[in-house]
Amino acid sequence: MSMGTSEAVLHVLSGAVPRLFSSDLCSSNLDLVFSSKYHIKSVNKKGSSYMQRFKCLRLARCQIGSYMCKPLGGGLYGNRAIGRLKLLRCKCERAESVSGVGMDEGNGAWFVDSAKKLNLNGSINSPNILEFEAVEQLKREKEGLTSNGTVGTGTSTFHKASVDSIEDEAWELLRDSMVYYCGSPIGTIAANDPTSSNVLNYDQVFIRDFIPSGIAFLLKGEYDIVRNFILHTLQLQSWEKTMDCHSPGQGLMPASFKVRTVPLDGDDSATEEVLDPDFGEAAIGRVAPVDSGLWWIILLRAYGKCSGDLSVQERVDVQTGIKMILRLCLADGFDMFPTLLVTDGSCMIDRRMGIHGHPLEIQALFYSALLCAREMLTPEDGSADLIRALNNRLVALSFHIREYYWIDMRKLNEIYRYKTEEYSYDAVNKFNIYPDQISPWLVEWMPNKGGFLIGNLQPAHMDFRFFSLGNLWAVASG
């Protein structure tokens, strides 16, 4: 994934969780899209003389390759790659048609406004169009000068062709993995290894595995497959209350599902397609998925922000599905902490790695899903208590993660001096952590400045491993 696509993903995710550091969380506002007034001013000044010519070239040129753009003056961008952009007129017209969907200021207007100016298919929908056009024009003129001189352009041409070839191949593989239900795309399979005959359950559509695919389709402007995925997985949600230990809890989303073709009752010559969900009955360890419902809420919010189609999240059945997931996650139990207690193997991986308890990844997803749900829940009498519990949990969860999961050299030295078996409300070692649990590698690996969020925390146990997804999603969701 190019840096340009990475920034585009941040656009989607920052839209999915618009209030990252809200006032009720005792934090200042943070914008994930880095910008610099001086940077933009410099670009506009230097690129103004090329604007008219570039506008003429826009419709004639279908693709712009991948270039490295250096800051033109004091900006925070640094060196970053701008991904391949397709300036297709038909795509621009489709982006303009999206504006017909009813939207308010906080729900997708930024996407449509940017798309009207320039459809950036597969990359950043940035309002600073002048900046991008000026940089690209300067780059092309520079290439034109070098092509007439002693320096050739063979390397850059080969680089562009190579990048385009890799991206085209990736999209071809992704589309080959698409699963269809009743003639419509509904998701992508988890994996496809042509050299292996033992497919296990990798030929199924996993909720968590489709999230990066869904974000890619959203950035590409292909919204139908994401919409179908959201609505069909909602129909698979467990709506029946638990009757015994083998039934999924009410509101639980499946880990995966498979499209099966079965004969119609009473007619062997006719068949129909059905969706067969897996709630953990066939999983290794027979554990239910904790993260599926959280990912589903996050993708639902991202779909609304990207497409501008808020009718999906406003549907009665979708609102009911959101509430059922929240009630399942916010239910009172024996746990004293605001974090979400999960069993081992119930997130991301299907084999034991010792992440039972309160793994960071689930807490970051939980926080993000709560923010998304708060933005999408329609105000009504029945949801007032749920929204109140949601807001209270957000405050407590944010404080808990920042206070007890963060570790740096100062916190590490503090843990070394912990006293154990402390009993009081003002005890320093609240979780009864033993200093001898600290691994020798941690001191050598820890930077002098900065730190990270540990992988897990529960009584008498701190998992000091660095979990990439948990830390990165914590950053993305604030």
For each residue, the residues with C-beta under 8 A, 3 or more apart:
1: 5 6 9
2: 5 6 66 81 82 83 163
3: 6 7 80 81 82 83
4: 7 8 66 80 81 82 83 123 124
5: 1 2 8 9 83 122 123 219
6: 1 2 3 9 10
7: 3 4 10 11 33 80 124
8: 4 5 11 12 83 120 122 123 124 125 219
9: 1 5 6 12 13 215 219
10: 6 7 13 14 32 33 476
11: 7 8 14 15 33 124 125 126
12: 8 9 15 16 215 218 219 302 305 306
13: 9 10 16 17 32 298 302 476 477
14: 10 11 17 18 20 31 32 33 476
15: 11 12 18 108 110 111 301 302 305 306
16: 12 13 298 301 302 305 368 372
17: 13 14 20 298 301 368 371 372 375 476 477 478
18: 14 15 106 371 375
19: 22 371 374 375
20: 14 17 29 30 32 371 477 478
21: 25 27 28 29 30 478
22: 19 25 27 29
23: 26 27
24: 391 394 395
25: 21 22 394 395 398
26: 23 395
27: 21 22 23 30 398 478
28: 21
29: 20 21 22
30: 20 21 27 478
31: 14 34 35
32: 10 13 14 20 476
33: 7 10 11 14 126
34: 31 76 77
35: 31 39 40 75 76 128
36: 39 40 71 74 75 76 77
37: 40 41
38: 41 42 73 74 75
39: 35 36 42 43 71 72 73 74 75 76 77 131
40: 35 36 37 43 44 75 128 130 131
41: 37 38 44 45 73
42: 38 39 45 46 72 73 74
43: 39 40 46 47 72 73 128 130 131 134 135
44: 40 41 47 48 130 131 134
45: 41 42 48
46: 42 43 72 134 138
47: 43 44 50 51 130 131 133 134 135 137 138
48: 44 45 51 134
49:
50: 47 53 54 133 134 137 138 141
51: 47 48 54 55 130 133 134 137
52: 55 56
53: 50 56 57 137
54: 50 51 57 58 133 134 136 137
55: 51 52 58
56: 52 53 59 60
57: 53 54 60 61
58: 54 55 61 87
59: 56 87 89
60: 56 57
61: 57 58 64 87
62: 86 87 88
63: 84 85 86 87 164
64: 61 67 82 84 85 87 136
65: 84 156 159 160 163 164
66: 2 4 81 82 83 84 159 160 163
67: 64 81 82 135 136 139
68: 79 80 81
69: 77 79 80 81 82 135 139
70: 79
71: 36 39 74 75 76 77 78
72: 39 42 43 46 75 135
73: 38 39 41 42 43
74: 36 38 39 42 71
75: 35 36 38 39 40 71 72
76: 34 35 36 39 71
77: 34 36 39 69 71 80
78: 71
79: 68 69 70
80: 3 4 7 68 69 77
81: 2 3 4 66 67 68 69
82: 2 3 4 64 66 67 69 85 123 124 132
83: 2 3 4 5 8 66 122 123 124 167
84: 63 64 65 66 122 123 163 164 167
85: 63 64 82 120 121 122 123
86: 62 63 91 119 121 122
87: 58 59 61 62 63 64 92 118 119
88: 62 91 92 119 121
89: 59 92 93
90: 93 94
91: 86 88 94 95 119 121 221
92: 87 88 89 95 96 115 116 118 119
93: 89 90 96 97
94: 90 91 97 98 119 221
95: 91 92 98 99 112 115 116 119 221
96: 92 93 99 115 116
97: 93 94 100
98: 94 95 101 111 112 115 307 308 309
99: 95 96 112 116 308
100: 97
101: 98 108 307 308 309 310 311
102: 310
103: 107 108 109 112 308 310
104: 107 109
105: 109
106: 18 109 375
107: 103 104 304 305 308 310 375
108: 15 101 103 111 112 304 305 306 307 308 309 310
109: 103 104 105 106 112 113 308
110: 15 113 114 125 127
111: 15 98 108 114 115 125 305 306 307 308
112: 95 98 99 103 108 109 115 116 308
113: 109 110 116 117 127
114: 110 111 117 118 120 125 126 127 129
115: 92 95 96 98 111 112 118 119 120 125
116: 92 95 96 99 112 113
117: 113 114 127 129
118: 87 92 114 115 129 132
119: 86 87 88 91 92 94 95 115 221
120: 8 85 114 115 123 124 125 126
121: 85 86 88 91 219 220 221
122: 5 8 83 84 85 86 167 219 220
123: 4 5 8 82 83 84 85 120 219
124: 4 7 8 11 82 83 120
125: 8 11 110 111 114 115 120
126: 11 33 114 120 129 131 132
127: 110 113 114 117
128: 35 40 43 131 132
129: 114 117 118 126 132 133
130: 40 43 44 47 51 133 134
131: 39 40 43 44 47 126 128 134 135
132: 82 118 126 128 129 135 136
133: 47 50 51 54 129 130 136 137
134: 43 44 46 47 48 50 51 54 130 131 137 138
135: 43 47 67 69 72 131 132 138 139
136: 54 64 67 132 133 139 140
137: 47 50 51 53 54 133 134 140 141
138: 46 47 50 134 135 141 142
139: 67 69 135 136 142 143
140: 136 137 143 144
141: 50 137 138 144 145
142: 138 139 145 146
143: 139 140 146 147 153 156
144: 140 141 147 148
145: 141 142 148 149
146: 142 143 149 151 152 153
147: 143 144 152 153
148: 144 145
149: 145 146
150:
151: 146
152: 146 147 155
153: 143 146 147 156 157
154: 157 158
155: 152 158 159
156: 65 143 153 159 160
157: 153 154 160 161
158: 154 155 161 162
159: 65 66 155 156 162 163
160: 65 66 156 157 163 164
161: 157 158 164 165
162: 158 159 165 166
163: 2 65 66 84 159 160 166 167
164: 63 65 84 160 161 167 168
165: 161 162 168 169
166: 162 163 169 170
167: 83 84 122 163 164 170 171
168: 164 165 171 172
169: 165 166 172 173
170: 166 167 173 174
171: 167 168 174 175 220
172: 168 169 175 176
173: 169 170 176 177
174: 170 171 177 178 188 213 216
175: 171 172 178
176: 172 173 192
177: 173 174 188 189 192 213
178: 174 175 185 187 188 225
179: 185 186 187 188 189 205 259
180: 183 184 185 186 259
181: 184 186 228 232 259 273 275
182: 273
183: 180
184: 180 181 224 228
185: 178 179 180 224 225 228
186: 179 180 181 205 225 228 229 232 259
187: 178 179 205 210 213 225 228 229
188: 174 177 178 179 205 209 210 213
189: 177 179 192 202 203 204 205
190: 201 202 203 204 205 206 209 256
191: 202
192: 176 177 189 202 203
193: 196 199 202
194:
195:
196: 193 199
197:
198:
199: 193 196 202 203
200:
201: 190 204 256 258 278 282
202: 189 190 191 192 193 199
203: 189 190 192 199 258
204: 189 190 201 256 257 258 278
205: 179 186 187 188 189 190 209 210 229 256 257 258 259
206: 190 209 210 255 256
207: 210 211 233 253 254 255 256 289 291 292 295 296
208: 211 255 289 291 292 295 347 348
209: 188 190 205 206 212 213
210: 187 188 205 206 207 213 214 229 299
211: 207 208 214 215 295 298 299
212: 209 215 216
213: 174 177 187 188 209 210 216 217
214: 210 211 217 218 225 226 229 299 302 303
215: 9 12 211 212 218 219 299 302
216: 174 212 213 219 220
217: 213 214 220 222 223 225 226
218: 12 214 215 221 222 223 226 302 303 306 307
219: 5 8 9 12 121 122 123 215 216 306
220: 121 122 171 216 217
221: 91 94 95 119 121 218
222: 217 218 225 226
223: 217 218 226 227 303 306 307 309
224: 184 185 227 228
225: 178 185 186 187 214 217 222 228 229
226: 214 217 218 222 223 229 230 299 303 307
227: 223 224 230 231 303 307 309 312
228: 181 184 185 186 187 224 225 231 232
229: 186 187 205 210 214 225 226 232 233 299
230: 226 227 233 234 296 299 300 303 312 318
231: 227 228 234 235 312 318
232: 181 186 228 229 235 236 275
233: 207 229 230 236 237 253 254 257 296
234: 230 231 237 296 317 318 321
235: 231 232 275
236: 232 233 253 254 257 275 277
237: 233 234 251 252 253 254 321 324
238: 247 248 249 250 251 252 253 254 279
239: 250 324
240: 243 247 250
241: 250
242: 247 248 249 250
243: 240 247
244: 247
245:
246: 281
247: 238 240 242 243 244
248: 238 242 252 254 279 280 288
249: 238 242 252 288 328
250: 238 239 240 241 242 324 327 328
251: 237 238 293 321 324 325 327 328
252: 237 238 248 249 279 288 289 292 293 328
253: 207 233 236 237 238 289 292 293 296 325
254: 207 233 236 237 238 248 257 277 278 279 289 292
255: 206 207 208 278 279 280 283 288 289 292
256: 190 201 204 205 206 207 277 278
257: 204 205 233 236 254 275 276 277 278
258: 201 203 204 205 275 276 278
259: 179 180 181 186 205 273 274 275 276
260: 273 274 275 276
261: 271 272 273 274
262: 271 272 273 274
263: 267 268 270 271 272
264: 267 270 271 272
265:
266:
267: 263 264 270
268: 263
269:
270: 263 264 267
271: 261 262 263 264
272: 261 262 263 264
273: 181 182 259 260 261 262
274: 259 260 261 262
275: 181 232 235 236 257 258 259 260
276: 257 258 259 260
277: 236 254 256 257
278: 201 204 254 255 256 257 258 281 282 283
279: 238 248 252 254 255 288 289
280: 248 255 283 286 287 288 289 346
281: 246 278 286
282: 201 278
283: 255 278 280 286 287 289 345 350
284: 345 350 351
285: 344 345 350 351 352
286: 280 281 283
287: 280 283 343 344 345 346
288: 248 249 252 255 279 280 343 346
289: 207 208 252 253 254 255 279 280 283 292 293 346 347
290: 293 294 340 342 343 346 347 362
291: 207 208 294 295 346 347 348 361 362 365
292: 207 208 252 253 254 255 289 295 296
293: 251 252 253 289 290 296 297 325 328 329 369
294: 290 291 297 298 325 329 362 365 366 368 369
295: 207 208 211 291 292 298 299 365 369
296: 207 230 233 234 253 292 293 299 300 321 325
297: 293 294 300 301 322 325 369 372 373 376
298: 13 16 17 211 294 295 301 302 365 368 369 372
299: 210 211 214 215 226 229 230 295 296 302 303
300: 230 296 297 303 304 312 313 318 322 372 376
301: 15 16 17 297 298 304 305 313 372 375 376
302: 12 13 15 16 214 215 218 298 299 305 306
303: 214 218 223 226 227 230 299 300 306 307 309 312 313
304: 107 108 300 301 307 308 309 310 312 313 376
305: 12 15 16 107 108 111 301 302 308
306: 12 15 108 111 218 219 223 302 303
307: 98 101 108 111 218 223 226 227 303 304
308: 98 99 101 103 107 108 109 111 112 304 305
309: 98 101 108 223 227 303 304 312
310: 101 102 103 107 108 304 313 314
311: 101 314 315
312: 227 230 231 300 303 304 309 315 318
313: 300 301 303 304 310 318 319 322 376
314: 310 311 318 319 378
315: 311 312 318 319
316: 319 320
317: 234 320 321
318: 230 231 234 300 312 313 314 315 321 322
319: 313 314 315 316 322 323 376 377 378
320: 316 317 323 324
321: 234 237 251 296 317 318 324 325
322: 297 300 313 318 319 325 326 373 376 377
323: 319 320 326 327 377 383 386
324: 237 239 250 251 320 321 327 328
325: 251 253 293 294 296 297 321 322 328 329 369 373
326: 322 323 329 330 370 373 386 390
327: 250 251 323 324 330 331 386
328: 249 250 251 252 293 324 325 331
329: 293 294 325 326 340 366 369
330: 326 327 386 389 390 393
331: 327 328
332:
333: 341
334:
335: 339 341
336:
337: 341 358 400
338: 393 396 397 400
339: 335 358 362 363 366 397 400 401 457
340: 290 329 358 362 363 366
341: 333 335 337 357 358
342: 290 346 347 356 357 358 359 362
343: 287 288 290 346 356
344: 285 287 352 353 354 355 356
345: 283 284 285 287 349 350 351 352 353 355 356
346: 280 287 288 289 290 291 342 343
347: 208 289 290 291 342 355 359 361 362
348: 208 291 361 469
349: 345 353 355
350: 283 284 285 345
351: 284 285 345
352: 285 344 345
353: 344 345 349
354: 344 463
355: 344 345 347 349 359 361 455 456 463
356: 342 343 344 345 359
357: 341 342 456 457 458 461
358: 337 339 340 341 342 362 363 456 457 458
359: 342 347 355 356 362 363 455 456 463 467 470
360: 363 364 401 405 453 454 455 456 467 470 471 474
361: 291 347 348 355 364 365 467 469 470 473
362: 290 291 294 339 340 342 347 358 359 365 366
363: 339 340 358 359 360 366 367 397 401 405 470
364: 360 361 367 368 401 469 470 471 473 474 477
365: 291 294 295 298 361 362 368 369 473
366: 294 329 339 340 362 363 369 370 397
367: 363 364 370 371 394 397 398 401 474 477
368: 16 17 294 298 364 365 371 372 473 476 477
369: 293 294 295 297 298 325 329 365 366 372 373
370: 326 366 367 373 374 390 393 394 397
371: 17 18 19 20 367 368 374 375 394 477 478
372: 16 17 297 298 300 301 368 369 375 376
373: 297 322 325 326 369 370 376 377 390
374: 19 370 371 377 387 390 391 394
375: 17 18 19 106 107 301 371 372
376: 297 300 301 304 313 319 322 372 373
377: 319 322 323 373 374 383 386 387
378: 314 319 383
379: 383 384 387
380: 383 384
381: 384
382: 386
383: 323 377 378 379 380 386 387
384: 379 380 381 387 388
385: 388 389
386: 323 326 327 330 377 382 383 389 390
387: 374 377 379 383 384 390 391
388: 384 385 391 392
389: 330 385 386 392 393
390: 326 330 370 373 374 386 387 393 394
391: 24 374 387 388 394 395
392: 388 389 395 396
393: 330 338 370 389 390 396 397
394: 24 25 367 370 371 374 390 391 397 398
395: 24 25 26 391 392 398 399
396: 338 392 393 399 400
397: 338 339 363 366 367 370 393 394 400 401
398: 25 27 367 394 395 401 402
399: 395 396 402 403
400: 337 338 339 396 397 403 404 405
401: 339 360 363 364 367 397 398 404 405 406 453 474
402: 398 399 405 406
403: 399 400 406
404: 400 401 430 431 457
405: 360 363 400 401 402 453 454 457
406: 401 402 403 411 451 452 453 454
407: 411 412 415 446 451 452 453 454 464
408: 411 412 446 450 451
409: 412 413 446 447 448 451
410: 413 414
411: 406 407 408 414 415 451
412: 407 408 409 415 416 438 442 443 446
413: 409 410 416 417
414: 410 411 417 418 428
415: 407 411 412 418 433 435 438 462
416: 412 413 435 438
417: 413 414 435
418: 414 415 428 429 433 434 435
419: 422 428 429
420: 429 432 433 434
421: 432
422: 419 427 428 429 430 432
423: 427
424: 427
425:
426:
427: 422 423 424 430
428: 414 418 419 422
429: 418 419 420 422 432 433
430: 404 422 427
431: 404 457 458 459 460 462
432: 420 421 422 429 459 460
433: 415 418 420 429 437 460 461 462
434: 418 420 437 460
435: 415 416 417 418 438
436:
437: 433 434 461 462
438: 412 415 416 435 442 443 464
439: 442 464
440: 443 444
441: 444 445
442: 412 438 439 445 446 464
443: 412 438 440 446
444: 440 441
445: 441 442
446: 407 408 409 412 442 443 451
447: 409 450 451
448: 409
449:
450: 408 447
451: 406 407 408 409 411 446 447
452: 406 407 466 471
453: 360 401 405 406 407 470 471 474
454: 360 405 406 407 457 462 463 464 465
455: 355 359 360 463 464 465 466 467 470
456: 355 357 358 359 360 461 462 463 465
457: 339 357 358 404 405 431 454 461 462 463
458: 357 358 431 461
459: 431 432
460: 431 432 433 434
461: 357 433 437 456 457 458
462: 415 431 433 437 454 456 457
463: 354 355 359 454 455 456 457
464: 407 438 439 442 454 455
465: 454 455 456
466: 452 455 471
467: 359 360 361 455 470 471
468: 471 472
469: 348 361 364 472 473
470: 359 360 361 363 364 453 455 467 473 474
471: 360 364 452 453 466 467 468 474 475
472: 468 469 475 476
473: 361 364 365 368 469 470 476 477
474: 360 364 367 401 453 470 471 477
475: 471 472 478
476: 10 13 14 17 32 368 472 473
477: 13 17 20 364 367 368 371 473 474
478: 17 20 21 27 30 371 475
